[in-house]
Amino acid sequence: MEFPERYHCNGKETAAQFSCQLTEMLAKFTETEALEGSIYACEQCNNKRRKFSSKPVILTEAQKQLMVHKLPQVLRLHLKRFRWSGRNHREKIGVHVSFDQELNMEPYCCRELSPAGPPPREHFLYELSAVVMHHGKGFGSGHYTAYCYNTEGGFWVHCNDSRLNVCTVEEVCRAQAYILFYTQRVSQDKRRPP
């Protein structure tokens, strides 16, 4: 997922001053985008027109919007932390992304009506299960570590190569996330014994 343009700062000092919300990035991903130029043929308009006339196809402007059609059990959100700057040079976007332990995906999903009716609210709720971080400046170098939630023990673990350390959820939420993993609450409930 891309950062909104205002977070594309130059310099560590500037980037450290900002914090971007994960929900803002999701909203950017699903926002309506106007497509340039009258180059799109509306099938519905042109089908009606063809019935009564042999006039040429009508071209119009259009909009597009990306929405999530089907939610997975495990949702992986990859934050686009690198951008092109200058000639063939990639730089890391160091803005902190604020994320919660719980994520409601309902605002980012299609509003398709199913014969069975809308899914229950729990279908859209996710719990944070892992966070991957990239340490280093460049795209082609650096080191990766992760925070993972141990569901059996009910605690967070920081994984750094062969070192594992128990940590707090506060430490996890301060992490400079690169990839976030959320597990669907409904699927978690199915695994729990009665």
Number of C-alpha atoms within 10 A of each C-alpha: 14 16 23 13 8 8 17 19 16 13 11 12 10 13 16 12 9 15 13 16 15 20 18 14 17 18 15 17 18 17 14 13 13 11 12 11 10 11 12 15 14 14 12 8 13 16 11 10 15 12 8 8 9 8 9 9 15 14 15 13 13 15 10 11 10 14 17 14 11 8 13 14 15 16 17 14 16 14 17 13 20 18 15 10 11 8 6 6 11 16 16 21 20 23 21 20 21 16 18 13 12 15 18 16 18 15 14 18 15 12 12 9 9 8 6 6 8 11 10 9 11 13 18 19 17 23 20 23 20 21 23 21 16 19 13 12 15 13 14 7 10 10 11 14 15 22 27 20 21 13 10 6 7 7 13 21 19 21 16 13 10 5 8 12 10 14 15 12 15 9 11 24 17 12 17 17 25 20 18 20 18 21 20 25 19 17 15 13 10 9 8 7 5 5
